[in-house]
Amino acid sequence: MAAGKKAKAKPRKKAPAKRPVARRKPAKKPARKAPARRAAPRAAKRSAKAKPVALGPAALPPPGERIGTVTHYFGNISVAIIKLEAGRLRVGDTIHIRGHTTDFSQRIESLQVNHASVPEVGPRDDFGVKVREHARENDTVYLVR
């Protein structure tokens, strides 16, 4: 080789280029058409007015004397906190709890005021009672005689 010339370096081989993965676009679902409405027969329209109204739990007469309201419910221990508005309540009495989706009766096994068991509660007391079904805030509590 000549003194002024450098030896040519061999070009380095490049790694093959990675191609991006082709992703398919999800197929668009066709728009759903609303079903065609049919006119109701005239006889059905007349009979719709004559149907009786179904009575729900709120339309039934109260099961007893209203004594209070559920102010809180602890679901993990099934305890309802009740604010007694009128009357007295003792262990062994039967109460009925009724609300928008609640409607059940049960016998009171124990009453607690400030985490202490008591045999009886009076008006304007807040007390806890273990319930067998889910009670909700603002459900009405009745004393069943």
CNS distance restraints for C-alpha pairs under 8 A (distance, minus, plus):
assign (resid   1 and name CA) (resid   5 and name CA) 7.18 0.50 0.50
assign (resid  40 and name CA) (resid  44 and name CA) 6.58 0.50 0.50
assign (resid  40 and name CA) (resid  45 and name CA) 6.88 0.50 0.50
assign (resid  41 and name CA) (resid  45 and name CA) 6.68 0.50 0.50
assign (resid  42 and name CA) (resid  46 and name CA) 6.48 0.50 0.50
assign (resid  43 and name CA) (resid  47 and name CA) 6.29 0.50 0.50
assign (resid  44 and name CA) (resid  48 and name CA) 6.15 0.50 0.50
assign (resid  45 and name CA) (resid  49 and name CA) 7.23 0.50 0.50
assign (resid  46 and name CA) (resid  50 and name CA) 7.26 0.50 0.50
assign (resid  47 and name CA) (resid  51 and name CA) 6.69 0.50 0.50
assign (resid  55 and name CA) (resid  59 and name CA) 5.55 0.50 0.50
assign (resid  55 and name CA) (resid  60 and name CA) 6.84 0.50 0.50
assign (resid  56 and name CA) (resid  60 and name CA) 6.83 0.50 0.50
assign (resid  57 and name CA) (resid  98 and name CA) 7.88 0.50 0.50
assign (resid  57 and name CA) (resid  99 and name CA) 7.99 0.50 0.50
assign (resid  57 and name CA) (resid 100 and name CA) 7.71 0.50 0.50
assign (resid  57 and name CA) (resid 103 and name CA) 7.31 0.50 0.50
assign (resid  58 and name CA) (resid  99 and name CA) 7.42 0.50 0.50
assign (resid  58 and name CA) (resid 100 and name CA) 7.19 0.50 0.50
assign (resid  62 and name CA) (resid  66 and name CA) 7.93 0.50 0.50
assign (resid  62 and name CA) (resid 142 and name CA) 7.69 0.50 0.50
assign (resid  63 and name CA) (resid  96 and name CA) 7.03 0.50 0.50
assign (resid  63 and name CA) (resid 142 and name CA) 6.76 0.50 0.50
assign (resid  63 and name CA) (resid 143 and name CA) 7.91 0.50 0.50
assign (resid  63 and name CA) (resid 144 and name CA) 6.46 0.50 0.50
assign (resid  64 and name CA) (resid  96 and name CA) 7.91 0.50 0.50
assign (resid  64 and name CA) (resid 142 and name CA) 5.47 0.50 0.50
assign (resid  64 and name CA) (resid 143 and name CA) 5.48 0.50 0.50
assign (resid  64 and name CA) (resid 144 and name CA) 4.85 0.50 0.50
assign (resid  64 and name CA) (resid 145 and name CA) 6.71 0.50 0.50
assign (resid  65 and name CA) (resid 142 and name CA) 5.26 0.50 0.50
assign (resid  65 and name CA) (resid 143 and name CA) 5.26 0.50 0.50
assign (resid  65 and name CA) (resid 144 and name CA) 6.84 0.50 0.50
assign (resid  66 and name CA) (resid  86 and name CA) 7.82 0.50 0.50
assign (resid  66 and name CA) (resid 140 and name CA) 7.26 0.50 0.50
assign (resid  66 and name CA) (resid 141 and name CA) 6.05 0.50 0.50
assign (resid  66 and name CA) (resid 142 and name CA) 4.33 0.50 0.50
assign (resid  66 and name CA) (resid 143 and name CA) 6.37 0.50 0.50
assign (resid  67 and name CA) (resid  84 and name CA) 5.84 0.50 0.50
assign (resid  67 and name CA) (resid  85 and name CA) 5.52 0.50 0.50
assign (resid  67 and name CA) (resid  86 and name CA) 5.09 0.50 0.50
assign (resid  67 and name CA) (resid  87 and name CA) 6.32 0.50 0.50
assign (resid  67 and name CA) (resid 141 and name CA) 5.92 0.50 0.50
assign (resid  67 and name CA) (resid 142 and name CA) 5.45 0.50 0.50
assign (resid  67 and name CA) (resid 143 and name CA) 6.34 0.50 0.50
assign (resid  68 and name CA) (resid  82 and name CA) 6.55 0.50 0.50
assign (resid  68 and name CA) (resid  83 and name CA) 5.47 0.50 0.50
assign (resid  68 and name CA) (resid  84 and name CA) 4.38 0.50 0.50
assign (resid  68 and name CA) (resid  85 and name CA) 4.91 0.50 0.50
assign (resid  68 and name CA) (resid  86 and name CA) 6.94 0.50 0.50
assign (resid  68 and name CA) (resid 140 and name CA) 6.17 0.50 0.50
assign (resid  68 and name CA) (resid 141 and name CA) 5.01 0.50 0.50
assign (resid  68 and name CA) (resid 142 and name CA) 6.96 0.50 0.50
assign (resid  69 and name CA) (resid  82 and name CA) 5.56 0.50 0.50
assign (resid  69 and name CA) (resid  83 and name CA) 5.44 0.50 0.50
assign (resid  69 and name CA) (resid  84 and name CA) 6.82 0.50 0.50
assign (resid  69 and name CA) (resid  85 and name CA) 7.68 0.50 0.50
assign (resid  69 and name CA) (resid 137 and name CA) 7.79 0.50 0.50
assign (resid  69 and name CA) (resid 138 and name CA) 5.71 0.50 0.50
assign (resid  69 and name CA) (resid 139 and name CA) 5.73 0.50 0.50
assign (resid  69 and name CA) (resid 140 and name CA) 4.72 0.50 0.50
assign (resid  69 and name CA) (resid 141 and name CA) 5.46 0.50 0.50
assign (resid  70 and name CA) (resid  80 and name CA) 6.52 0.50 0.50
assign (resid  70 and name CA) (resid  81 and name CA) 5.79 0.50 0.50
assign (resid  70 and name CA) (resid  82 and name CA) 4.39 0.50 0.50
assign (resid  70 and name CA) (resid  83 and name CA) 6.35 0.50 0.50
assign (resid  70 and name CA) (resid 135 and name CA) 7.53 0.50 0.50
assign (resid  70 and name CA) (resid 136 and name CA) 6.81 0.50 0.50
assign (resid  70 and name CA) (resid 137 and name CA) 5.19 0.50 0.50
assign (resid  70 and name CA) (resid 138 and name CA) 5.23 0.50 0.50
assign (resid  70 and name CA) (resid 139 and name CA) 5.30 0.50 0.50
assign (resid  70 and name CA) (resid 140 and name CA) 6.49 0.50 0.50
assign (resid  70 and name CA) (resid 141 and name CA) 7.04 0.50 0.50
assign (resid  71 and name CA) (resid  80 and name CA) 7.62 0.50 0.50
assign (resid  71 and name CA) (resid  81 and name CA) 5.62 0.50 0.50
assign (resid  71 and name CA) (resid  82 and name CA) 5.61 0.50 0.50
assign (resid  71 and name CA) (resid  83 and name CA) 6.47 0.50 0.50
assign (resid  71 and name CA) (resid 137 and name CA) 5.07 0.50 0.50
assign (resid  71 and name CA) (resid 138 and name CA) 6.06 0.50 0.50
assign (resid  72 and name CA) (resid  80 and name CA) 5.88 0.50 0.50
assign (resid  72 and name CA) (resid  81 and name CA) 5.07 0.50 0.50
assign (resid  72 and name CA) (resid  82 and name CA) 7.27 0.50 0.50
assign (resid  72 and name CA) (resid 136 and name CA) 7.04 0.50 0.50
assign (resid  72 and name CA) (resid 137 and name CA) 5.35 0.50 0.50
assign (resid  73 and name CA) (resid  78 and name CA) 7.15 0.50 0.50
assign (resid  73 and name CA) (resid  79 and name CA) 5.86 0.50 0.50
assign (resid  73 and name CA) (resid  80 and name CA) 4.43 0.50 0.50
assign (resid  73 and name CA) (resid  81 and name CA) 6.13 0.50 0.50
assign (resid  73 and name CA) (resid 134 and name CA) 7.91 0.50 0.50
assign (resid  73 and name CA) (resid 135 and name CA) 6.32 0.50 0.50
assign (resid  73 and name CA) (resid 136 and name CA) 6.23 0.50 0.50
assign (resid  73 and name CA) (resid 137 and name CA) 6.76 0.50 0.50
assign (resid  74 and name CA) (resid  78 and name CA) 5.59 0.50 0.50
assign (resid  74 and name CA) (resid  79 and name CA) 5.22 0.50 0.50
assign (resid  74 and name CA) (resid  80 and name CA) 6.33 0.50 0.50
assign (resid  75 and name CA) (resid  79 and name CA) 6.86 0.50 0.50
assign (resid  75 and name CA) (resid 134 and name CA) 7.25 0.50 0.50
assign (resid  77 and name CA) (resid 130 and name CA) 7.85 0.50 0.50
assign (resid  78 and name CA) (resid 130 and name CA) 5.85 0.50 0.50
assign (resid  78 and name CA) (resid 131 and name CA) 5.77 0.50 0.50
assign (resid  78 and name CA) (resid 132 and name CA) 7.00 0.50 0.50
assign (resid  78 and name CA) (resid 133 and name CA) 7.46 0.50 0.50
assign (resid  78 and name CA) (resid 134 and name CA) 7.06 0.50 0.50
assign (resid  79 and name CA) (resid 128 and name CA) 6.27 0.50 0.50
assign (resid  79 and name CA) (resid 129 and name CA) 5.54 0.50 0.50
assign (resid  79 and name CA) (resid 130 and name CA) 4.39 0.50 0.50
assign (resid  79 and name CA) (resid 131 and name CA) 5.77 0.50 0.50
assign (resid  80 and name CA) (resid 128 and name CA) 5.64 0.50 0.50
assign (resid  80 and name CA) (resid 129 and name CA) 5.56 0.50 0.50
assign (resid  80 and name CA) (resid 130 and name CA) 6.38 0.50 0.50
assign (resid  80 and name CA) (resid 131 and name CA) 6.59 0.50 0.50
assign (resid  80 and name CA) (resid 135 and name CA) 6.66 0.50 0.50
assign (resid  81 and name CA) (resid 126 and name CA) 6.65 0.50 0.50
assign (resid  81 and name CA) (resid 127 and name CA) 5.57 0.50 0.50
assign (resid  81 and name CA) (resid 128 and name CA) 4.46 0.50 0.50
assign (resid  81 and name CA) (resid 129 and name CA) 6.59 0.50 0.50
assign (resid  82 and name CA) (resid 126 and name CA) 5.63 0.50 0.50
assign (resid  82 and name CA) (resid 127 and name CA) 5.56 0.50 0.50
assign (resid  82 and name CA) (resid 128 and name CA) 6.30 0.50 0.50
assign (resid  82 and name CA) (resid 129 and name CA) 7.68 0.50 0.50
assign (resid  82 and name CA) (resid 141 and name CA) 8.00 0.50 0.50
assign (resid  83 and name CA) (resid 124 and name CA) 6.42 0.50 0.50
assign (resid  83 and name CA) (resid 125 and name CA) 5.88 0.50 0.50
assign (resid  83 and name CA) (resid 126 and name CA) 4.56 0.50 0.50
assign (resid  83 and name CA) (resid 127 and name CA) 6.76 0.50 0.50
assign (resid  84 and name CA) (resid 122 and name CA) 7.03 0.50 0.50
assign (resid  84 and name CA) (resid 123 and name CA) 5.34 0.50 0.50
assign (resid  84 and name CA) (resid 124 and name CA) 5.19 0.50 0.50
assign (resid  84 and name CA) (resid 125 and name CA) 5.41 0.50 0.50
assign (resid  84 and name CA) (resid 126 and name CA) 6.36 0.50 0.50
assign (resid  84 and name CA) (resid 127 and name CA) 7.93 0.50 0.50
assign (resid  85 and name CA) (resid 123 and name CA) 5.32 0.50 0.50
assign (resid  85 and name CA) (resid 124 and name CA) 5.31 0.50 0.50
assign (resid  85 and name CA) (resid 125 and name CA) 7.72 0.50 0.50
assign (resid  86 and name CA) (resid 122 and name CA) 7.54 0.50 0.50
assign (resid  86 and name CA) (resid 123 and name CA) 4.94 0.50 0.50
assign (resid  86 and name CA) (resid 124 and name CA) 7.25 0.50 0.50
assign (resid  87 and name CA) (resid 122 and name CA) 6.33 0.50 0.50
assign (resid  87 and name CA) (resid 123 and name CA) 5.77 0.50 0.50
assign (resid  88 and name CA) (resid 120 and name CA) 7.08 0.50 0.50
assign (resid  88 and name CA) (resid 121 and name CA) 5.78 0.50 0.50
assign (resid  88 and name CA) (resid 122 and name CA) 4.59 0.50 0.50
assign (resid  88 and name CA) (resid 123 and name CA) 6.40 0.50 0.50
assign (resid  89 and name CA) (resid  93 and name CA) 6.80 0.50 0.50
assign (resid  89 and name CA) (resid 120 and name CA) 5.67 0.50 0.50
assign (resid  89 and name CA) (resid 121 and name CA) 5.41 0.50 0.50
assign (resid  89 and name CA) (resid 122 and name CA) 6.61 0.50 0.50
assign (resid  90 and name CA) (resid 108 and name CA) 7.72 0.50 0.50
assign (resid  90 and name CA) (resid 111 and name CA) 7.91 0.50 0.50
assign (resid  90 and name CA) (resid 119 and name CA) 5.89 0.50 0.50
assign (resid  90 and name CA) (resid 120 and name CA) 4.36 0.50 0.50
assign (resid  90 and name CA) (resid 121 and name CA) 6.59 0.50 0.50
assign (resid  91 and name CA) (resid 108 and name CA) 5.38 0.50 0.50
assign (resid  91 and name CA) (resid 109 and name CA) 5.82 0.50 0.50
assign (resid  91 and name CA) (resid 110 and name CA) 5.79 0.50 0.50
assign (resid  91 and name CA) (resid 111 and name CA) 6.72 0.50 0.50
assign (resid  91 and name CA) (resid 119 and name CA) 5.72 0.50 0.50
assign (resid  91 and name CA) (resid 120 and name CA) 6.52 0.50 0.50
assign (resid  92 and name CA) (resid 107 and name CA) 5.95 0.50 0.50
assign (resid  92 and name CA) (resid 108 and name CA) 5.20 0.50 0.50
assign (resid  92 and name CA) (resid 109 and name CA) 6.19 0.50 0.50
assign (resid  93 and name CA) (resid 107 and name CA) 5.78 0.50 0.50
assign (resid  93 and name CA) (resid 108 and name CA) 5.72 0.50 0.50
assign (resid  93 and name CA) (resid 143 and name CA) 7.52 0.50 0.50
assign (resid  93 and name CA) (resid 144 and name CA) 7.64 0.50 0.50
assign (resid  94 and name CA) (resid 105 and name CA) 6.98 0.50 0.50
assign (resid  94 and name CA) (resid 106 and name CA) 5.61 0.50 0.50
assign (resid  94 and name CA) (resid 107 and name CA) 4.25 0.50 0.50
assign (resid  94 and name CA) (resid 108 and name CA) 6.07 0.50 0.50
assign (resid  94 and name CA) (resid 143 and name CA) 6.25 0.50 0.50
assign (resid  94 and name CA) (resid 144 and name CA) 5.47 0.50 0.50
assign (resid  94 and name CA) (resid 145 and name CA) 7.40 0.50 0.50
assign (resid  95 and name CA) (resid 105 and name CA) 5.66 0.50 0.50
assign (resid  95 and name CA) (resid 106 and name CA) 5.70 0.50 0.50
assign (resid  95 and name CA) (resid 107 and name CA) 6.32 0.50 0.50
assign (resid  95 and name CA) (resid 108 and name CA) 7.20 0.50 0.50
assign (resid  95 and name CA) (resid 141 and name CA) 6.65 0.50 0.50
assign (resid  95 and name CA) (resid 142 and name CA) 5.54 0.50 0.50
assign (resid  95 and name CA) (resid 143 and name CA) 4.69 0.50 0.50
assign (resid  95 and name CA) (resid 144 and name CA) 5.49 0.50 0.50
assign (resid  96 and name CA) (resid 103 and name CA) 7.34 0.50 0.50
assign (resid  96 and name CA) (resid 104 and name CA) 5.74 0.50 0.50
assign (resid  96 and name CA) (resid 105 and name CA) 4.12 0.50 0.50
assign (resid  96 and name CA) (resid 106 and name CA) 6.51 0.50 0.50
assign (resid  96 and name CA) (resid 141 and name CA) 5.75 0.50 0.50
assign (resid  96 and name CA) (resid 142 and name CA) 5.02 0.50 0.50
assign (resid  96 and name CA) (resid 143 and name CA) 6.40 0.50 0.50
assign (resid  96 and name CA) (resid 144 and name CA) 6.57 0.50 0.50
assign (resid  97 and name CA) (resid 102 and name CA) 6.87 0.50 0.50
assign (resid  97 and name CA) (resid 103 and name CA) 5.74 0.50 0.50
assign (resid  97 and name CA) (resid 104 and name CA) 5.59 0.50 0.50
assign (resid  97 and name CA) (resid 105 and name CA) 6.23 0.50 0.50
assign (resid  97 and name CA) (resid 135 and name CA) 7.51 0.50 0.50
assign (resid  97 and name CA) (resid 139 and name CA) 6.51 0.50 0.50
assign (resid  97 and name CA) (resid 140 and name CA) 5.74 0.50 0.50
assign (resid  97 and name CA) (resid 141 and name CA) 4.63 0.50 0.50
assign (resid  97 and name CA) (resid 142 and name CA) 6.36 0.50 0.50
assign (resid  98 and name CA) (resid 102 and name CA) 5.13 0.50 0.50
assign (resid  98 and name CA) (resid 103 and name CA) 4.39 0.50 0.50
assign (resid  98 and name CA) (resid 104 and name CA) 6.66 0.50 0.50
assign (resid  98 and name CA) (resid 139 and name CA) 5.61 0.50 0.50
assign (resid  98 and name CA) (resid 140 and name CA) 5.33 0.50 0.50
assign (resid  98 and name CA) (resid 141 and name CA) 6.54 0.50 0.50
assign (resid  99 and name CA) (resid 103 and name CA) 6.40 0.50 0.50
assign (resid  99 and name CA) (resid 136 and name CA) 7.45 0.50 0.50
assign (resid  99 and name CA) (resid 138 and name CA) 7.37 0.50 0.50
assign (resid  99 and name CA) (resid 139 and name CA) 4.43 0.50 0.50
assign (resid  99 and name CA) (resid 140 and name CA) 6.12 0.50 0.50
assign (resid 100 and name CA) (resid 139 and name CA) 7.47 0.50 0.50
assign (resid 102 and name CA) (resid 134 and name CA) 7.35 0.50 0.50
assign (resid 102 and name CA) (resid 135 and name CA) 6.36 0.50 0.50
assign (resid 102 and name CA) (resid 136 and name CA) 7.44 0.50 0.50
assign (resid 102 and name CA) (resid 139 and name CA) 7.47 0.50 0.50
assign (resid 104 and name CA) (resid 133 and name CA) 7.52 0.50 0.50
assign (resid 106 and name CA) (resid 131 and name CA) 7.58 0.50 0.50
assign (resid 106 and name CA) (resid 132 and name CA) 7.62 0.50 0.50
assign (resid 108 and name CA) (resid 129 and name CA) 7.25 0.50 0.50
assign (resid 108 and name CA) (resid 130 and name CA) 7.90 0.50 0.50
assign (resid 109 and name CA) (resid 129 and name CA) 7.99 0.50 0.50
assign (resid 109 and name CA) (resid 130 and name CA) 7.74 0.50 0.50
assign (resid 110 and name CA) (resid 117 and name CA) 6.90 0.50 0.50
assign (resid 110 and name CA) (resid 118 and name CA) 7.59 0.50 0.50
assign (resid 110 and name CA) (resid 119 and name CA) 7.49 0.50 0.50
assign (resid 110 and name CA) (resid 129 and name CA) 6.36 0.50 0.50
assign (resid 110 and name CA) (resid 130 and name CA) 7.31 0.50 0.50
assign (resid 111 and name CA) (resid 117 and name CA) 5.67 0.50 0.50
assign (resid 111 and name CA) (resid 118 and name CA) 5.66 0.50 0.50
assign (resid 111 and name CA) (resid 119 and name CA) 6.65 0.50 0.50
assign (resid 111 and name CA) (resid 120 and name CA) 7.28 0.50 0.50
assign (resid 111 and name CA) (resid 121 and name CA) 7.90 0.50 0.50
assign (resid 111 and name CA) (resid 127 and name CA) 6.59 0.50 0.50
assign (resid 111 and name CA) (resid 128 and name CA) 5.94 0.50 0.50
assign (resid 111 and name CA) (resid 129 and name CA) 5.33 0.50 0.50
assign (resid 112 and name CA) (resid 116 and name CA) 5.18 0.50 0.50
assign (resid 112 and name CA) (resid 117 and name CA) 4.38 0.50 0.50
assign (resid 112 and name CA) (resid 118 and name CA) 5.74 0.50 0.50
assign (resid 112 and name CA) (resid 127 and name CA) 5.52 0.50 0.50
assign (resid 112 and name CA) (resid 128 and name CA) 5.10 0.50 0.50
assign (resid 112 and name CA) (resid 129 and name CA) 6.65 0.50 0.50
assign (resid 113 and name CA) (resid 117 and name CA) 6.49 0.50 0.50
assign (resid 113 and name CA) (resid 118 and name CA) 6.79 0.50 0.50
assign (resid 113 and name CA) (resid 126 and name CA) 6.85 0.50 0.50
assign (resid 113 and name CA) (resid 127 and name CA) 4.85 0.50 0.50
assign (resid 113 and name CA) (resid 128 and name CA) 6.50 0.50 0.50
assign (resid 114 and name CA) (resid 127 and name CA) 7.54 0.50 0.50
assign (resid 121 and name CA) (resid 125 and name CA) 6.48 0.50 0.50
assign (resid 121 and name CA) (resid 127 and name CA) 7.68 0.50 0.50
assign (resid 131 and name CA) (resid 135 and name CA) 7.74 0.50 0.50
assign (resid 135 and name CA) (resid 139 and name CA) 6.99 0.50 0.50
